[in-house]
């Protein structure tokens, strides 16, 4: 189970996030009333997908002993009232052949965060 604890931080809109021993700050841009002291929640969501994708590709390539030197993942989120669209662009570095690249593209679809975001999600909210 993953747990994130979010509490208001020092600032107008700033939120301090604790995940085990790790700390992150989230905020909103000044135009939205914040101080831009950290990434927005949607930036963190995009980063989660990008990090999970890159890590999954590196782990898979290492297991197969493929020459993947790096995987750079750019995630863009475009939102309309009807749809949130995430676009993931992956740049692979290393002397990979076309078959390996094609397989890694399929592997990217299997990263755990991708599976979570594209699967059924239930959110239960309660006051405690």
N, C-alpha and C positions, 0 to 999 in steps of 0.2 A: 504494500500500500504506500502510495506517495502522499505526503502531507505538506501543504504550504500554509503558513500562518501569515496573514496580511494585517498590518495595523497602520493607522495613520502615522505619518512621520512628521519631522519638523519642516513645515512649509504649508503652502495653501492647499495643495491637492496631493502631495507626495505620499506614497505608500511604501512602507518598509516590509519586505517579504523575507521570511525565514523558511528555509527548506533544509532541515537537519543543521549541519554546521555552516551552510552557505547563506549568504545575505545578498539581496538584490533590491534595488530601488526602482519603483515604477512612478511615473508622473505623466502629466499631459503638457502639451506645448503652452507657452504663455498666452497665445491667442484663445485657448480654451480655459484659461483661468489658473493654469499651473505655472511651474517655474522651469519646466523642461529639465528636471534634475535626473531623469532616467528615461528608459524606453517606455512607450505606452503599452497597455495590456495587449493590444493587437501586435505590436512589435515583438513582445515576448512570445506570443503564439507563433508568429512567423519564425522566430529564432528557434523555438522548440522543434518545429518541423524540419528546419534546415539542419540543426545540430544532430537530430536523430537520423536523418537521411545520410549525412556525411559519416557519422559513426557506424551506421549499419553497413555502408559501402566499404569502409576501411576494415571492419571486422570480417566481412565476407571475403574480401580480397586477400587478407592475411591468411585466412583459413585455406583458401585455394592456392596460396603462394603466387598470386598474380602481381604484376609490377605496378600496382596503383601507388603513385607517390603522394597524391593529394586529391581530395574531392572538395570542390568549392560549390556551395549550394546557395543560390539566391532565391528567396521566397518573397513574393509580392502578394498582398491582399488587396483586392478591389471589392468594395461593398456598394450595393444598391439596396433599396428597401426590400427587394424580392430575393436577392442572392448575394452571398459572400463567395467570391472566387479566389482561390489560392493558386498561384502559378509558381511552379518550382523549376528553376533552370539549374542544371548540373553541369559543371565543367570538370572533367576528369584529366588529371595530369599523370603521365607515365606512358611507357611503351605498350599499351594495351591493343590487342587486335580487335577487329570489328565484332567478332563473336563475344568476346569478353565485355565490350562496351554495351552490347545489346542485353547481355545477361545482367549487367549491373543496373541498367535502366529498369529491368523487371524487379530486381532486388530492392531498388529504391521504393517501389510500391509496397513492399513488405515491411518497411520500417514501422516499429510499434506506434509512433505518434501518427503516422499516415493511417494506419489501421484504425486507431482510435477516432480520428477525425472523420474518416469516411464510413465508419460503422455506426451502429445505433448508440446514441448517447442519452443517458438519463441523468438529470440533475435534480437532486433532492435538496431543498432549502428549508431550514428551520431556525427559529430563534432559540438560543440556549442561554 
